Amino acid sequence: MFVYEKKLQYPVNIVNTNPRLAAIIITQYGGPDGELGASLRYLSQRYAMPYPELKGLLTDIGTEESGRFDYP
Amino acid sequence: MKFQISLEEEPKLDEGTNLQPVQAQAPACPQTQGQLPACAPLANPYVPYQQKNPTVYPVRRGMIRGTLFPGLDLPFMGLVNRTEKTTPLNELQALCFSLGELGLYLDTHPDDTQALELFNQYNTLYRDGVEAYEKTYGPLLQNNAAQDGSYTWLNNPWPWDYQKAGGEG
């Protein structure tokens, strides 16, 4: 379940805005090899995972990956 | 030409006891190293098992290194952040990061009582920290947005508003 926290995972202070760079970076969120796809793969694969510790790992890694693409 | 697959030659995965790390006869590895199985199938890549009771960085240091564990601290191209930030929010971010790291470790080492203790300790610190932070800077969770009788969730700044002094945008 997704819960929004009004803070970033890592401190970022924007010095200059750069829309062209932003257009490239946003593909790392939602593009074909982006964090969104990665997190969903972890979270889907855990349904077939027989080992409890790896079930937990896939859940936590998938959640952490979502934390990276979740918008600030 | 027809390929034939012989079922008899299939590896019997149920007999895979050799995949367990052999703690008993293996020499004790240094803190920053893990353990590999003594016997293992050929031509398979391995990730060594992280050992129990690993040393940990202090929370802020873990945050800038990108890992709580010195044994896993392998910076890409030798590039790392150097500045430890000391804002109240960064304190929370560092604690939150350390909790995530310990959570991942505990997934595979659930019996490590030292790690459990640290996990609980950081959790308490984080909970108290969030409470103190929200009193001064506003809610981090929407659930806490009306504690003083008015709805403060919409107040600025939002996380994308933080800017370094001297920037243009």
gemmi code that builds the backbone of each chain (N, CA, C; Angstrom):
import gemmi

chains = {
    "A": [
        ("MET", (0.824, -1.191, 0.000), (0.000, 0.000, 0.000), (0.862, 1.246, 0.000)),
        ("PHE", (0.438, 2.206, -0.765), (1.231, 3.419, -0.942), (0.824, 4.481, 0.081)),
        ("VAL", (1.782, 4.969, 0.846), (1.519, 6.057, 1.791), (2.483, 7.194, 1.484)),
        ("TYR", (1.944, 8.397, 1.298), (2.790, 9.527, 0.939), (3.386, 10.184, 2.179)),
        ("GLU", (4.691, 10.380, 2.160), (5.360, 11.164, 3.196), (5.847, 12.450, 2.556)),
        ("LYS", (5.586, 13.570, 3.235), (5.913, 14.872, 2.656), (7.388, 15.185, 2.870)),
        ("LYS", (8.249, 14.281, 2.430), (9.692, 14.500, 2.513), (10.374, 13.627, 1.469)),
        ("LEU", (11.604, 13.991, 1.119), (12.380, 13.180, 0.195), (13.151, 12.128, 0.960)),
        ("GLN", (13.536, 11.038, 0.244), (14.362, 10.021, 0.881), (15.758, 10.572, 1.139)),
        ("TYR", (16.223, 11.415, 0.231), (17.566, 11.970, 0.330), (17.469, 13.474, 0.097)),
        ("PRO", (18.222, 14.281, 0.879), (18.080, 15.731, 0.734), (18.506, 16.234, -0.645)),
        ("VAL", (17.661, 17.036, -1.258), (17.983, 17.651, -2.548), (17.665, 19.135, -2.448)),
        ("ASN", (18.629, 19.953, -2.822), (18.368, 21.381, -2.903), (18.629, 21.816, -4.333)),
        ("ILE", (17.568, 22.232, -5.005), (17.687, 22.573, -6.419), (18.439, 23.890, -6.562)),
        ("VAL", (19.509, 23.883, -7.384), (20.270, 25.105, -7.615), (19.771, 25.789, -8.880)),
        ("ASN", (19.704, 25.033, -9.981), (19.158, 25.577, -11.227), (18.146, 24.592, -11.795)),
        ("THR", (17.056, 25.088, -12.337), (16.105, 24.208, -13.009), (16.581, 23.967, -14.439)),
        ("ASN", (16.345, 22.756, -14.954), (16.821, 22.398, -16.288), (15.829, 21.426, -16.925)),
        ("PRO", (14.823, 21.953, -17.636), (13.769, 21.098, -18.193), (14.291, 20.033, -19.155)),
        ("ARG", (15.346, 20.319, -19.920), (15.848, 19.312, -20.880), (16.452, 18.129, -20.148)),
        ("LEU", (17.196, 18.428, -19.086), (17.758, 17.337, -18.277), (16.634, 16.574, -17.575)),
        ("ALA", (15.633, 17.314, -17.116), (14.503, 16.687, -16.419), (13.791, 15.685, -17.326)),
        ("ALA", (13.702, 16.023, -18.650), (13.031, 15.127, -19.593), (13.777, 13.797, -19.700)),
        ("ILE", (15.110, 13.839, -19.578), (15.889, 12.595, -19.622), (15.722, 11.826, -18.319)),
        ("ILE", (15.805, 12.559, -17.203), (15.730, 11.895, -15.897), (14.377, 11.224, -15.697)),
        ("ILE", (13.327, 11.823, -16.242), (11.991, 11.268, -15.989), (11.828, 9.904, -16.660)),
        ("THR", (12.618, 9.632, -17.715), (12.558, 8.289, -18.305), (13.140, 7.247, -17.354)),
        ("GLN", (13.984, 7.673, -16.425), (14.501, 6.747, -15.423), (13.432, 6.399, -14.388)),
        ("TYR", (12.434, 7.228, -14.277), (11.294, 6.905, -13.414), (10.363, 5.928, -14.109)),
        ("GLY", (9.825, 6.382, -15.262), (8.746, 5.629, -15.878), (9.090, 4.981, -17.199)),
        ("GLY", (10.328, 5.152, -17.684), (10.713, 4.607, -18.984), (10.821, 3.091, -18.964)),
        ("PRO", (11.218, 2.492, -20.118), (11.266, 1.028, -20.223), (12.197, 0.372, -19.197)),
        ("ASP", (13.266, 1.030, -18.802), (14.148, 0.475, -17.777), (14.083, 1.295, -16.498)),
        ("GLY", (12.938, 1.890, -16.262), (12.819, 2.816, -15.139), (12.534, 2.148, -13.807)),
        ("GLU", (12.510, 2.960, -12.772), (12.292, 2.471, -11.415), (10.883, 1.904, -11.237)),
        ("LEU", (9.926, 2.492, -11.941), (8.548, 2.006, -11.829), (8.457, 0.548, -12.249)),
        ("GLY", (9.035, 0.236, -13.415), (9.019, -1.141, -13.896), (9.761, -2.065, -12.951)),
        ("ALA", (10.925, -1.595, -12.464), (11.742, -2.419, -11.576), (10.980, -2.760, -10.307)),
        ("SER", (10.364, -1.750, -9.715), (9.679, -1.998, -8.442), (8.504, -2.949, -8.645)),
        ("LEU", (7.792, -2.789, -9.765), (6.649, -3.674, -10.000), (7.107, -5.101, -10.261)),
        ("ARG", (8.286, -5.261, -10.893), (8.796, -6.618, -11.113), (9.105, -7.289, -9.777)),
        ("TYR", (9.781, -6.576, -8.882), (10.041, -7.148, -7.547), (8.739, -7.542, -6.865)),
        ("LEU", (7.772, -6.624, -6.930), (6.538, -6.852, -6.177), (5.690, -7.956, -6.797)),
        ("SER", (5.836, -8.199, -8.116), (5.093, -9.313, -8.733), (5.794, -10.630, -8.475)),
        ("GLN", (7.143, -10.612, -8.549), (7.884, -11.868, -8.418), (7.721, -12.479, -7.035)),
        ("ARG", (7.461, -11.644, -6.031), (7.392, -12.191, -4.673), (6.203, -13.135, -4.495)),
        ("TYR", (5.170, -13.019, -5.349), (4.006, -13.903, -5.185), (4.376, -15.365, -5.418)),
        ("ALA", (5.411, -15.585, -6.244), (5.807, -16.960, -6.544), (7.016, -17.393, -5.726)),
        ("MET", (7.443, -16.578, -4.793), (8.656, -16.884, -4.029), (8.359, -17.797, -2.834)),
        ("PRO", (8.939, -19.005, -2.834), (8.618, -19.936, -1.759), (9.351, -19.670, -0.440)),
        ("TYR", (10.475, -18.950, -0.477), (11.252, -18.783, 0.750), (10.835, -17.512, 1.483)),
        ("PRO", (10.479, -17.636, 2.765), (9.960, -16.476, 3.501), (10.927, -15.294, 3.542)),
        ("GLU", (12.231, -15.570, 3.753), (13.160, -14.440, 3.872), (13.280, -13.700, 2.538)),
        ("LEU", (13.128, -14.438, 1.423), (13.222, -13.779, 0.120), (11.900, -13.112, -0.264)),
        ("LYS", (10.801, -13.682, 0.242), (9.504, -13.009, 0.098), (9.596, -11.626, 0.739)),
        ("GLY", (10.192, -11.591, 1.930), (10.361, -10.326, 2.645), (11.289, -9.382, 1.905)),
        ("LEU", (12.388, -9.943, 1.375), (13.361, -9.108, 0.661), (12.734, -8.483, -0.573)),
        ("LEU", (12.024, -9.296, -1.371), (11.409, -8.774, -2.602), (10.402, -7.684, -2.260)),
        ("THR", (9.653, -7.893, -1.184), (8.693, -6.872, -0.751), (9.412, -5.577, -0.395)),
        ("ASP", (10.487, -5.711, 0.402), (11.173, -4.508, 0.887), (11.937, -3.807, -0.238)),
        ("ILE", (12.543, -4.582, -1.130), (13.278, -3.955, -2.236), (12.301, -3.282, -3.195)),
        ("GLY", (11.182, -3.969, -3.476), (10.166, -3.373, -4.345), (9.633, -2.074, -3.754)),
        ("THR", (9.459, -2.070, -2.442), (8.977, -0.860, -1.771), (10.020, 0.239, -1.846)),
        ("GLU", (11.279, -0.139, -1.638), (12.355, 0.853, -1.680), (12.482, 1.429, -3.086)),
        ("GLU", (12.345, 0.572, -4.100), (12.413, 1.057, -5.479), (11.264, 2.017, -5.760)),
        ("SER", (10.081, 1.721, -5.223), (8.968, 2.657, -5.409), (9.304, 3.973, -4.743)),
        ("GLY", (10.011, 3.895, -3.607), (10.423, 5.108, -2.907), (11.282, 5.996, -3.775)),
        ("ARG", (11.990, 5.396, -4.730), (12.858, 6.199, -5.582), (12.091, 6.911, -6.665)),
        ("PHE", (11.070, 6.266, -7.209), (10.366, 6.978, -8.273), (9.209, 7.776, -7.710)),
        ("ASP", (8.821, 7.484, -6.432), (7.670, 8.221, -5.946), (7.995, 9.694, -5.977)),
        ("TYR", (7.058, 10.435, -6.500), (7.334, 11.837, -6.732), (7.499, 12.555, -5.409)),
        ("PRO", (8.375, 13.564, -5.372), (8.636, 14.269, -4.127), (7.343, 14.815, -3.538)),
    ],
    "B": [
        ("MET", (18.349, -32.438, -37.064), (18.784, -33.101, -35.832), (17.836, -32.761, -34.674)),
        ("LYS", (17.592, -33.781, -33.920), (16.613, -33.613, -32.833), (17.322, -33.575, -31.489)),
        ("PHE", (16.982, -32.602, -30.733), (17.571, -32.532, -29.378), (16.759, -33.376, -28.418)),
        ("GLN", (17.440, -34.125, -27.633), (16.728, -34.934, -26.646), (17.145, -34.515, -25.240)),
        ("ILE", (16.180, -34.310, -24.467), (16.483, -33.909, -23.095), (16.313, -35.115, -22.184)),
        ("SER", (17.385, -35.481, -21.540), (17.305, -36.613, -20.632), (16.899, -36.142, -19.242)),
        ("LEU", (15.788, -36.644, -18.800), (15.295, -36.228, -17.488), (16.175, -36.753, -16.358)),
        ("GLU", (16.862, -37.859, -16.658), (17.684, -38.449, -15.596), (18.852, -37.543, -15.219)),
        ("GLU", (19.270, -36.723, -16.177), (20.442, -35.899, -15.888), (20.084, -34.568, -15.248)),
        ("GLU", (18.812, -34.355, -15.050), (18.414, -33.111, -14.378), (18.994, -33.055, -12.966)),
        ("PRO", (19.559, -31.927, -12.592), (20.068, -31.837, -11.226), (18.933, -31.940, -10.225)),
        ("LYS", (19.174, -32.665, -9.189), (18.122, -32.823, -8.173), (18.253, -31.695, -7.167)),
        ("LEU", (17.359, -30.743, -7.327), (17.479, -29.532, -6.507), (17.155, -29.791, -5.036)),
        ("ASP", (16.398, -30.879, -4.799), (16.060, -31.176, -3.411), (17.292, -31.572, -2.605)),
        ("GLU", (18.308, -32.014, -3.331), (19.525, -32.421, -2.624), (20.482, -31.249, -2.467)),
        ("GLY", (19.960, -30.064, -2.615), (20.833, -28.888, -2.642), (21.336, -28.424, -1.298)),
        ("THR", (21.602, -29.370, -0.410), (22.092, -28.953, 0.902), (23.467, -28.302, 0.809)),
        ("ASN", (24.184, -28.578, -0.284), (25.508, -27.966, -0.423), (25.420, -26.470, -0.715)),
        ("LEU", (24.200, -25.957, -0.884), (24.063, -24.527, -1.123), (24.055, -23.733, 0.183)),
        ("GLN", (23.932, -24.430, 1.293), (23.946, -23.730, 2.578), (25.370, -23.286, 2.900)),
        ("PRO", (25.512, -22.112, 3.538), (26.862, -21.712, 3.951), (27.329, -22.626, 5.074)),
        ("VAL", (28.551, -23.032, 5.022), (29.049, -23.916, 6.080), (29.805, -23.079, 7.098)),
        ("GLN", (29.102, -22.701, 8.136), (29.681, -21.815, 9.133), (30.729, -22.556, 9.963)),
        ("ALA", (30.467, -23.861, 10.224), (31.286, -24.581, 11.195), (32.740, -24.734, 10.747)),
        ("GLN", (32.933, -25.327, 9.535), (34.313, -25.628, 9.170), (35.002, -24.483, 8.429)),
        ("ALA", (34.199, -23.473, 8.033), (34.813, -22.366, 7.307), (35.596, -21.478, 8.272)),
        ("PRO", (36.732, -20.939, 7.820), (37.453, -20.020, 8.697), (36.638, -18.745, 8.886)),
        ("ALA", (36.771, -18.127, 10.055), (36.029, -16.894, 10.311), (36.511, -15.815, 9.349)),
        ("CYS", (35.584, -15.211, 8.628), (35.942, -14.161, 7.677), (35.993, -12.824, 8.408)),
        ("PRO", (36.788, -11.881, 7.893), (36.773, -10.545, 8.475), (35.395, -9.887, 8.318)),
        ("GLN", (35.154, -8.858, 9.128), (33.850, -8.188, 9.175), (33.322, -7.766, 7.814)),
        ("THR", (34.229, -7.331, 6.939), (33.766, -6.760, 5.677), (33.585, -7.818, 4.594)),
        ("GLN", (33.739, -9.102, 4.953), (33.582, -10.152, 3.946), (32.465, -11.102, 4.311)),
        ("GLY", (31.935, -11.791, 3.289), (30.866, -12.748, 3.503), (31.352, -14.158, 3.294)),
        ("GLN", (30.413, -15.122, 3.302), (30.792, -16.521, 3.157), (30.159, -17.139, 1.927)),
        ("LEU", (30.888, -18.070, 1.330), (30.396, -18.810, 0.173), (30.200, -20.269, 0.572)),
        ("PRO", (29.374, -21.001, -0.184), (29.238, -22.426, 0.106), (30.574, -23.144, -0.104)),
        ("ALA", (30.815, -24.195, 0.668), (32.052, -24.961, 0.514), (32.034, -25.706, -0.824)),
        ("CYS", (30.926, -26.368, -1.137), (30.774, -27.030, -2.426), (29.624, -26.362, -3.158)),
        ("ALA", (29.769, -26.267, -4.473), (28.731, -25.568, -5.221), (28.749, -26.026, -6.659)),
        ("PRO", (27.578, -26.022, -7.341), (27.537, -26.354, -8.760), (28.450, -25.428, -9.566)),
        ("LEU", (28.973, -25.946, -10.674), (29.889, -25.155, -11.491), (29.148, -24.056, -12.246)),
        ("ALA", (29.910, -23.086, -12.664), (29.440, -22.051, -13.589), (28.201, -21.323, -13.096)),
        ("ASN", (28.107, -21.128, -11.800), (27.039, -20.306, -11.246), (27.654, -19.088, -10.580)),
        ("PRO", (27.074, -17.923, -10.808), (27.563, -16.747, -10.069), (27.018, -16.769, -8.641)),
        ("TYR", (27.767, -16.231, -7.706), (27.352, -16.251, -6.308), (27.404, -14.879, -5.674)),
        ("VAL", (26.544, -14.673, -4.724), (26.635, -13.520, -3.836), (26.924, -14.084, -2.451)),
        ("PRO", (28.049, -13.703, -1.836), (28.368, -14.258, -0.518), (27.326, -13.865, 0.524)),
        ("TYR", (27.141, -14.730, 1.498), (26.226, -14.436, 2.594), (26.822, -13.364, 3.497)),
        ("GLN", (26.023, -12.355, 3.793), (26.470, -11.352, 4.760), (26.521, -12.017, 6.136)),
        ("GLN", (27.568, -11.744, 6.902), (27.720, -12.395, 8.194), (26.834, -11.748, 9.250)),
        ("LYS", (26.674, -12.492, 10.336), (25.910, -11.950, 11.465), (26.709, -10.869, 12.183)),
        ("ASN", (26.012, -10.072, 12.966), (26.615, -8.984, 13.748), (27.561, -8.115, 12.932)),
        ("PRO", (27.102, -7.570, 11.798), (27.987, -6.720, 11.000), (28.205, -5.378, 11.695)),
        ("THR", (29.375, -4.781, 11.458), (29.569, -3.426, 11.978), (28.681, -2.480, 11.172)),
        ("VAL", (28.237, -1.413, 11.812), (27.384, -0.433, 11.120), (27.991, 0.960, 11.256)),
        ("TYR", (27.710, 1.778, 10.239), (28.088, 3.194, 10.308), (27.114, 3.927, 11.229)),
        ("PRO", (27.523, 5.084, 11.776), (26.534, 5.976, 12.390), (25.529, 6.406, 11.319)),
        ("VAL", (24.310, 6.780, 11.736), (23.238, 6.967, 10.750), (23.575, 7.987, 9.665)),
        ("ARG", (24.140, 9.138, 10.041), (24.437, 10.159, 9.025), (25.491, 9.675, 8.032)),
        ("ARG", (26.464, 8.964, 8.542), (27.518, 8.470, 7.672), (26.947, 7.426, 6.704)),
        ("GLY", (26.096, 6.549, 7.238), (25.449, 5.558, 6.392), (24.681, 6.224, 5.261)),
        ("MET", (24.016, 7.302, 5.604), (23.222, 8.049, 4.625), (24.081, 8.554, 3.469)),
        ("ILE", (25.238, 9.165, 3.773), (26.034, 9.713, 2.675), (26.817, 8.621, 1.949)),
        ("ARG", (27.106, 7.502, 2.631), (27.807, 6.407, 1.953), (26.850, 5.569, 1.100)),
        ("GLY", (25.555, 5.675, 1.397), (24.590, 4.900, 0.621), (24.377, 3.502, 1.143)),
        ("THR", (25.011, 3.144, 2.255), (24.766, 1.863, 2.903), (25.099, 1.988, 4.378)),
        ("LEU", (24.405, 1.229, 5.195), (24.676, 1.263, 6.639), (25.872, 0.379, 6.990)),
        ("PHE", (26.222, -0.527, 6.059), (27.221, -1.554, 6.387), (28.544, -1.301, 5.669)),
        ("PRO", (29.638, -1.116, 6.422), (30.944, -0.913, 5.794), (31.302, -2.044, 4.824)),
        ("GLY", (30.852, -3.259, 5.111), (31.152, -4.386, 4.238), (30.503, -4.266, 2.871)),
        ("LEU", (29.443, -3.483, 2.772), (28.750, -3.321, 1.490), (29.071, -1.980, 0.848)),
        ("ASP", (30.011, -1.254, 1.431), (30.322, 0.098, 0.963), (31.331, 0.025, -0.178)),
        ("LEU", (30.798, -0.069, -1.400), (31.645, -0.202, -2.585), (31.258, 0.889, -3.578)),
        ("PRO", (31.735, 2.116, -3.367), (31.260, 3.235, -4.194), (31.608, 3.076, -5.669)),
        ("PHE", (30.629, 3.366, -6.536), (30.802, 3.279, -7.979), (31.853, 4.291, -8.429)),
        ("MET", (32.878, 3.849, -9.106), (33.967, 4.697, -9.608), (34.650, 5.484, -8.475)),
        ("GLY", (34.497, 5.007, -7.269), (35.125, 5.686, -6.137), (34.507, 7.025, -5.790)),
        ("LEU", (33.326, 7.308, -6.363), (32.705, 8.609, -6.119), (31.706, 8.517, -4.963)),
        ("VAL", (31.877, 9.363, -3.960), (30.932, 9.390, -2.846), (30.619, 10.832, -2.465)),
        ("ASN", (29.481, 10.982, -1.811), (29.168, 12.273, -1.218), (30.039, 12.460, 0.015)),
        ("ARG", (30.406, 13.690, 0.280), (31.272, 13.907, 1.436), (30.603, 14.706, 2.540)),
        ("THR", (29.676, 15.582, 2.131), (29.106, 16.502, 3.120), (28.023, 15.816, 3.939)),
        ("GLU", (28.221, 15.731, 5.234), (27.146, 15.283, 6.098), (26.284, 16.485, 6.432)),
        ("LYS", (25.019, 16.427, 6.052), (24.129, 17.544, 6.337), (23.556, 17.376, 7.739)),
        ("THR", (23.255, 18.500, 8.376), (22.820, 18.418, 9.771), (21.508, 19.148, 10.025)),
        ("THR", (20.653, 19.232, 8.997), (19.345, 19.844, 9.219), (18.468, 18.857, 9.990)),
        ("PRO", (17.426, 19.365, 10.663), (16.524, 18.465, 11.392), (15.899, 17.416, 10.470)),
        ("LEU", (15.550, 17.824, 9.240), (14.945, 16.865, 8.316), (15.945, 15.785, 7.938)),
        ("ASN", (17.215, 16.182, 7.766), (18.224, 15.203, 7.388), (18.424, 14.151, 8.460)),
        ("GLU", (18.296, 14.570, 9.712), (18.374, 13.625, 10.825), (17.325, 12.522, 10.643)),
        ("LEU", (16.107, 12.936, 10.296), (15.028, 11.969, 10.088), (15.303, 11.099, 8.872)),
        ("GLN", (15.786, 11.749, 7.791), (16.074, 10.987, 6.573), (17.128, 9.922, 6.840)),
        ("ALA", (18.141, 10.295, 7.636), (19.215, 9.349, 7.943), (18.692, 8.191, 8.784)),
        ("LEU", (17.848, 8.483, 9.748), (17.268, 7.426, 10.583), (16.378, 6.510, 9.756)),
        ("CYS", (15.579, 7.120, 8.880), (14.677, 6.370, 8.021), (15.471, 5.433, 7.110)),
        ("PHE", (16.577, 5.965, 6.562), (17.438, 5.162, 5.692), (18.036, 3.990, 6.465)),
        ("SER", (18.525, 4.264, 7.684), (19.137, 3.210, 8.488), (18.125, 2.128, 8.854)),
        ("LEU", (16.891, 2.546, 9.113), (15.838, 1.572, 9.406), (15.583, 0.672, 8.202)),
        ("GLY", (15.568, 1.277, 7.016), (15.389, 0.492, 5.798), (16.507, -0.518, 5.619)),
        ("GLU", (17.737, -0.074, 5.869), (18.897, -0.953, 5.740), (18.819, -2.118, 6.724)),
        ("LEU", (18.500, -1.798, 7.975), (18.400, -2.847, 8.986), (17.252, -3.802, 8.670)),
        ("GLY", (16.160, -3.257, 8.116), (15.036, -4.100, 7.732), (15.439, -5.121, 6.681)),
        ("LEU", (16.191, -4.672, 5.671), (16.663, -5.592, 4.623), (17.576, -6.653, 5.231)),
        ("TYR", (18.461, -6.229, 6.145), (19.383, -7.176, 6.783), (18.606, -8.198, 7.602)),
        ("LEU", (17.602, -7.718, 8.349), (16.833, -8.620, 9.210), (15.990, -9.604, 8.401)),
        ("ASP", (15.627, -9.237, 7.167), (14.897, -10.176, 6.313), (15.671, -11.481, 6.153)),
        ("THR", (16.992, -11.359, 6.041), (17.796, -12.569, 5.831), (18.530, -13.007, 7.102)),
        ("HIS", (18.529, -12.181, 8.146), (19.180, -12.548, 9.419), (18.223, -12.245, 10.573)),
        ("PRO", (17.041, -12.888, 10.591), (16.030, -12.498, 11.583), (16.406, -12.827, 13.027)),
        ("ASP", (17.459, -13.646, 13.232), (17.811, -14.047, 14.597), (18.912, -13.189, 15.203)),
        ("ASP", (19.367, -12.183, 14.484), (20.453, -11.338, 14.995), (19.891, -10.367, 16.042)),
        ("THR", (20.087, -10.720, 17.315), (19.453, -9.924, 18.384), (20.029, -8.517, 18.466)),
        ("GLN", (21.331, -8.388, 18.146), (21.942, -7.051, 18.184), (21.298, -6.129, 17.158)),
        ("ALA", (21.078, -6.683, 15.952), (20.456, -5.886, 14.892), (19.014, -5.547, 15.261)),
        ("LEU", (18.326, -6.513, 15.871), (16.947, -6.262, 16.316), (16.894, -5.103, 17.301)),
        ("GLU", (17.842, -5.129, 18.228), (17.893, -4.088, 19.253), (18.104, -2.714, 18.609)),
        ("LEU", (19.060, -2.664, 17.680), (19.355, -1.403, 16.989), (18.139, -0.935, 16.188)),
        ("PHE", (17.472, -1.886, 15.548), (16.266, -1.609, 14.764), (15.218, -0.934, 15.643)),
        ("ASN", (14.977, -1.518, 16.824), (13.993, -0.941, 17.747), (14.436, 0.421, 18.265)),
        ("GLN", (15.736, 0.530, 18.519), (16.267, 1.796, 19.041), (16.080, 2.918, 18.020)),
        ("TYR", (16.454, 2.653, 16.754), (16.290, 3.655, 15.696), (14.820, 3.966, 15.462)),
        ("ASN", (13.980, 2.934, 15.600), (12.557, 3.128, 15.383), (11.980, 4.113, 16.398)),
        ("THR", (12.385, 3.954, 17.662), (11.943, 4.881, 18.705), (12.447, 6.288, 18.416)),
        ("LEU", (13.745, 6.389, 18.070), (14.324, 7.688, 17.748), (13.571, 8.338, 16.593)),
        ("TYR", (13.238, 7.528, 15.577), (12.560, 8.062, 14.404), (11.170, 8.561, 14.767)),
        ("ARG", (10.450, 7.755, 15.557), (9.080, 8.132, 15.938), (9.084, 9.440, 16.728)),
        ("ASP", (9.984, 9.510, 17.716), (10.079, 10.736, 18.521), (10.526, 11.905, 17.653)),
        ("GLY", (11.464, 11.638, 16.734), (11.979, 12.677, 15.846), (10.883, 13.246, 14.957)),
        ("VAL", (10.048, 12.356, 14.417), (8.946, 12.801, 13.546), (8.001, 13.696, 14.339)),
        ("GLU", (7.702, 13.280, 15.560), (6.774, 14.049, 16.395), (7.326, 15.456, 16.643)),
        ("ALA", (8.608, 15.532, 17.008), (9.236, 16.825, 17.278), (9.301, 17.674, 16.007)),
        ("TYR", (9.649, 17.032, 14.890), (9.781, 17.744, 13.616), (8.436, 18.337, 13.186)),
        ("GLU", (7.385, 17.527, 13.297), (6.070, 17.985, 12.825), (5.557, 19.178, 13.624)),
        ("LYS", (5.940, 19.243, 14.905), (5.506, 20.378, 15.743), (6.047, 21.696, 15.191)),
        ("THR", (7.290, 21.662, 14.666), (7.923, 22.891, 14.183), (7.689, 23.128, 12.704)),
        ("TYR", (7.795, 22.066, 11.893), (7.848, 22.266, 10.437), (6.609, 21.804, 9.690)),
        ("GLY", (5.642, 21.268, 10.382), (4.438, 20.828, 9.689), (4.435, 19.326, 9.448)),
        ("PRO", (3.288, 18.786, 9.021), (3.091, 17.336, 8.967), (3.914, 16.648, 7.869)),
        ("LEU", (4.387, 15.442, 8.180), (5.021, 14.587, 7.173), (4.007, 13.600, 6.618)),
        ("LEU", (3.005, 13.279, 7.407), (1.936, 12.387, 6.971), (0.607, 13.144, 7.059)),
        ("GLN", (-0.271, 12.848, 6.107), (-1.543, 13.568, 6.072), (-2.358, 13.318, 7.346)),
        ("ASN", (-2.191, 12.108, 7.907), (-2.904, 11.777, 9.142), (-2.611, 12.761, 10.268)),
        ("ASN", (-1.418, 13.371, 10.229), (-1.023, 14.263, 11.319), (-1.252, 15.728, 10.962)),
        ("ALA", (-2.045, 15.982, 9.931), (-2.119, 17.333, 9.379), (-3.121, 18.245, 10.079)),
        ("ALA", (-3.873, 17.719, 11.053), (-4.887, 18.576, 11.689), (-4.779, 18.532, 13.210)),
        ("GLN", (-3.575, 18.260, 13.701), (-3.432, 18.027, 15.143), (-3.635, 19.284, 15.981)),
        ("ASP", (-3.365, 20.472, 15.385), (-3.554, 21.689, 16.179), (-4.910, 22.336, 15.872)),
        ("GLY", (-5.817, 21.590, 15.269), (-7.164, 22.107, 15.038), (-7.372, 22.727, 13.676)),
        ("SER", (-6.280, 23.007, 12.938), (-6.442, 23.508, 11.570), (-5.726, 22.569, 10.612)),
        ("TYR", (-6.160, 22.592, 9.354), (-5.640, 21.645, 8.369), (-4.397, 22.234, 7.712)),
        ("THR", (-3.225, 21.663, 8.004), (-1.964, 22.278, 7.564), (-1.280, 21.506, 6.439)),
        ("TRP", (-1.953, 20.491, 5.884), (-1.320, 19.638, 4.876), (-0.922, 20.417, 3.620)),
        ("LEU", (-1.703, 21.466, 3.314), (-1.467, 22.184, 2.057), (-0.414, 23.272, 2.169)),
        ("ASN", (0.087, 23.489, 3.382), (1.062, 24.566, 3.571), (2.377, 24.292, 2.843)),
        ("ASN", (2.983, 25.335, 2.303), (4.332, 25.234, 1.729), (5.344, 25.135, 2.859)),
        ("PRO", (6.570, 24.651, 2.621), (7.037, 24.138, 1.342), (6.704, 22.654, 1.129)),
        ("TRP", (6.490, 22.310, -0.134), (6.416, 20.913, -0.534), (7.840, 20.449, -0.843)),
        ("PRO", (8.072, 19.142, -0.873), (9.458, 18.665, -0.984), (10.209, 19.154, -2.224)),
        ("TRP", (9.489, 19.511, -3.288), (10.199, 19.978, -4.491), (10.493, 21.480, -4.438)),
        ("ASP", (10.120, 22.119, -3.334), (10.337, 23.567, -3.226), (11.694, 23.933, -2.628)),
        ("TYR", (12.403, 22.934, -2.084), (13.663, 23.268, -1.412), (14.717, 23.672, -2.426)),
        ("GLN", (15.298, 24.859, -2.212), (16.286, 25.369, -3.149), (17.500, 25.863, -2.393)),
        ("LYS", (18.617, 25.729, -3.063), (19.847, 26.237, -2.468), (19.915, 27.743, -2.720)),
        ("ALA", (20.335, 28.507, -1.716), (20.460, 29.957, -1.898), (21.436, 30.235, -3.033)),
        ("GLY", (21.110, 31.188, -3.909), (21.994, 31.532, -5.009), (21.568, 30.911, -6.322)),
        ("GLY", (20.617, 29.975, -6.310), (20.129, 29.391, -7.545), (19.206, 30.346, -8.267)),
        ("GLU", (18.953, 30.052, -9.556), (18.107, 30.950, -10.339), (16.636, 30.619, -10.160)),
        ("GLY", (16.352, 29.309, -10.163), (14.956, 28.900, -10.275), (14.215, 28.887, -8.955)),
    ],
}
model = gemmi.Model(1)
for chain_id, residues in chains.items():
    chain = gemmi.Chain(chain_id)
    for i, (resn, *xyz) in enumerate(residues, 1):
        res = gemmi.Residue()
        res.name, res.seqid = resn, gemmi.SeqId(i, " ")
        for name, pos in zip(("N", "CA", "C"), xyz):
            atom = gemmi.Atom()
            atom.name, atom.element = name, gemmi.Element(name[0])
            atom.pos, atom.b_iso = gemmi.Position(*pos), 0.0
            res.add_atom(atom)
        chain.add_residue(res)
    model.add_chain(chain)
structure = gemmi.Structure()
structure.add_model(model)
structure.setup_entities()
